[in-house]
Amino acid sequence: MPGQGTVTIDFGVWPGSQEASVTFADAAIAGTSAIEPWVMSNGTASNHTAQDHKYLPLLAQFTAEPNAGVGGTVYGRSLFKLIGPFKLNYVWA
């Protein structure tokens, strides 16, 4: 049965970073799941609005296959330095 979730990736304080990662727990994920993260275009974070998310220049991917019953790590990279937290969605099947 497919599932979905949301994680927050944080690029830190000024001057920010082009790279960030977040490890998260999701006990429903199977080790053989196909899983994909993307920017939550309608998300809001502590200092970013949905408008900021809509135009976020970010490539997000998992660093490895998910761990069954545990979760995984999402890696984000941008051509530009980003500051602060952003919301990402992920879906798995």
C-alpha positions in Angstrom: 0.0 0.0 0.0 1.5 3.4 -1.0 2.2 6.1 1.6 3.4 9.6 1.9 5.0 11.9 4.4 6.6 15.3 5.0 10.0 16.2 6.3 11.8 19.5 6.9 15.2 20.1 5.5 17.2 23.0 7.0 20.0 24.9 5.2 21.0 26.8 8.3 21.5 30.4 9.2 23.2 33.2 7.1 25.1 32.7 4.9 23.3 29.4 4.3 24.4 26.5 2.3 24.0 24.8 -1.1 23.6 21.4 0.5 21.6 19.9 3.4 20.2 16.6 4.5 17.6 15.3 6.9 17.2 11.8 8.3 13.6 10.9 9.2 11.7 8.0 10.7 8.7 6.3 9.0 7.9 2.8 10.3 5.5 2.1 7.4 8.3 2.1 4.7 9.4 -1.3 3.4 13.0 -1.9 2.4 12.0 -2.5 -1.2 9.9 0.6 -1.5 10.3 2.9 -4.5 10.5 6.3 -2.8 10.8 9.9 -4.1 11.0 13.3 -2.4 10.1 16.7 -3.8 9.6 20.3 -2.7 6.3 20.8 -1.0 5.0 23.6 -3.2 2.2 24.7 -0.8 4.3 24.2 2.4 5.2 26.7 5.0 8.1 26.6 7.4 9.2 28.9 10.3 10.6 31.5 8.0 9.4 30.5 4.5 6.0 30.9 3.0 4.3 28.7 0.4 5.3 31.3 -2.2 9.0 30.7 -1.3 8.5 26.9 -1.7 6.8 27.3 -5.0 10.0 28.7 -6.7 12.6 26.8 -4.6 15.5 25.8 -6.9 16.2 22.5 -5.1 17.1 19.0 -6.2 16.1 16.4 -3.6 16.9 12.7 -3.5 17.3 9.9 -1.1 20.9 9.0 -0.2 20.1 5.2 -0.4 17.3 2.8 -0.4 15.0 3.3 2.6 15.5 1.1 5.7 12.6 -1.2 6.2 10.4 0.0 9.2 12.8 2.9 9.9 12.9 5.6 7.2 15.8 7.2 5.4 17.9 10.3 4.6 17.0 13.0 2.1 19.8 15.0 0.5 19.1 18.4 -1.0 21.3 20.5 -3.3 20.8 23.9 -5.0 22.9 26.0 -7.3 22.3 28.8 -4.9 22.9 29.2 -1.2 19.6 28.7 0.7 18.8 29.8 4.2 16.5 28.1 6.8 14.0 25.3 6.7 11.9 24.1 3.8 9.2 21.4 3.7 9.6 18.4 1.4 7.0 15.7 0.6 7.9 12.1 -0.1 5.8 9.3 -1.5 6.6 5.6 -1.5 5.1 2.5 -3.0 
